[in-house]
């Protein structure tokens, strides 16, 4: 009995779908736009996050050591820094490497290079480049470096200077901008998603509004609420499923075409490779949202005409 | 107020006509028996059940035992003749085998075997009403409620519909017919309840149409 009604409800849903082809088509069109919006939001959020992460990585603190500081001392500083939970990565740049980097930076600047040659010995100290896990952690790291006893080896201080205090204002501002951008992006995306879901919901409501007479007739000839509602919910699921598949299919050529330009715009995130490598997640998200929105909209829309 | 202090009883197997001008309350009365509308006061009993005390979700069990025919046919426009009748059977949980067997049989009874695949919009008014009657009787209900079933039909079709209703009544089904068609009532020679402005003004066991 249960199986029989289930079978009939499924068949009824398909018949509903095919015999109201025009209504089905418009519902699918609107739902495709909704799902496309949801998918685009995912892409843009991924791009934004990659860019923000990239900017975060560019922020670091450099600790310049006195030329006299020994490598052992520097290594022990490095070790104690790496023990801090807020520190992401510490890169050691030896005296010689620092000199190489300096020379490379002033390649065209003859007078500076000449002055350096005249000096004879390497005037530069070793450098530790520190990356925090989050920009807001630089303050604690800098304070740690300033206060910690590990740095004041025996008599004199090992550290020449820490550039955090020079860059403090810039770093603070940047971390605020990054936070605000992430929050704004998320809020705006949610708004877009909510609006498009409401539009899809209303389209399905309109499609069912057309059938309100039928719904009351079905009730009057003795059909149970479930039996009346079932086929409409199935039609909703079909709308969602087909819209989801169409959306997935449409994303393929689009991301392929814009993939390279997104890679340069969003710090190396190629939408096409992102799409193909996360296809499973996209499939679940897009088709899943379509089915859920279709089914719930139909369920709610039929309910108001079932009161007979 | 559409109905005021209406009280009557119908025994199993009766053929009762309800007559009155438009606006006398015939349709409202039928709607209340089918629980499509609720009375502000009073009860409607189907056998021993007060149908308005039922939850709306439980109403379908009562409705499966009442066949309804309306002036505007109320067929499902997206379903063909076969499916319209099959729907009422499916709704009451009949098996596919029963449906395959009964639908052609019932269409034969109303003389529409050749229109089994037609959609409502491809049928004439009289044909649509015969499909509606087929749908109403296919579950072998205890009662048939017919609200102006001939209101949109020509005299020939009207007569055919009334003959079908009479045949159903002869087979033991209670029929409640609301109409303002004088000719129909006078030919029937059955019980007639006359309504005026929401009240019952006359109840004759073998009445004629008198207003």
Interface residues (C-beta under 8 A of the other chain):
Chain A: X1 X4 X5 X8 X15 X16 X19 X20 X213 X214 X216 X217 X218 X219 X220 X221 X222 X223 X224 X225 X227 X306 X307 X308
Chain B: X34 X36 X56 X57 X59 X60 X61 X63 X64 X66 X68 X74 X75 X76 X77 X78 X79 X87 X88 X90 X91 X92 X93 X95 X96 X135 X136 X139
